[in-house]
Amino acid sequence: MKKHLYILCLFLLAGFVGLAQGKPDYGKITLVIHGGAGTITKANMTLEKERAYKEKLNEALQTGYAVLAKGGTSLDAVEAAVRVMEDSPLFNAGKGAVFTNEGKNELDAAIMDGKTLKAGAIASVTTIRNPISTARAVMEQSEHVMMIGAGAEKFAKEKGQEIVDPSYFHTETRYQQLQKLKDKEKTELDHGSGSGSAEKIFIEGKKFGTVGAVALDAYGNLAAATSTGGMTNKRYGRVGDAPIIGAGTYADNNTCAVSATGHGEYFIRSVVAHDIAALMEYKGYALQQAADEVVMNKLVKRGGEGGVIAVDSKGNVAMPFNSAGMYRGYIKNGKAEVAIYK
Ligand code: ASP
């Protein structure tokens, strides 16, 4: 009898030690992704295009989830999911990046680790195939948070990241989008009403298309990642919200992980991602409530179009957007859901 009691005590002790050490909890693992928000309606979509988007979103979800299911970290999962979308011409990130006013493709990306609150970001790069991986290298292999332009590219090369010729990012669809926007701008200059129209035209191509992922792993750690080509027709050196920690990307194990997509200038001014986390931390809001407050109320009042994806430390998911559509999806308990329209 005494011996049994002794064994029982040992079991209980092992259980407590396991809990204290944060035993992996595979029931909670969650991955959420977006492929951009904007004027995405069924009316301007073909069935074929819709299928292609859904397939790629599913592939990104499955790729990231496989990492989590094998005991990988949320950082590994968000990076893997974003890389799938960066390699696809469908999204405005990596391969499918939009064109600047000067006819170039300039990429921005950021990643954040909710456990350590470490972050890495790069901006205005033109030769890095997978900007999200370089952002991660900045976080893990440098003492900095953000690197830009030529310096970021030099760093990427030194760290063995894949470098491509800028022409790798040239896709005809995106190039035509730029030409259309430029034509409109010229017409507006010749015949337009003036004040405020330049900005209106800038956001005319409102299919933002940035990609992002947020995840909760089996160890209770959150991570967020965002990658983008920015906005069509952006001017020299323009950087959006995606690589700005707290604006387009944020993660903190105490609250949530957020990745945004939309008109970056508004998202920067509203510090969107951190604002959501702050509402949870300081006001005790639930994830959905916090995300809705910022995206559906604050941003709408300020005229900022777009949306976010978010996950909290319990595995709750929120994906609010105030635009017509947002390519999005999440996977939990091995079951994936993807959606495009409202
Ligand atoms: N937020 C991105 C930017 O302003 C654009 C997007 O979401 O597609 O650069």
Residues whose N, C-alpha, C, O or C-beta is under 5 A from the ligand:
A	BS01	LIG	G36 F208 G209 T210 T228 G230 M231 G240 D241 A242 A260 T261 G262 H263 G264 E265
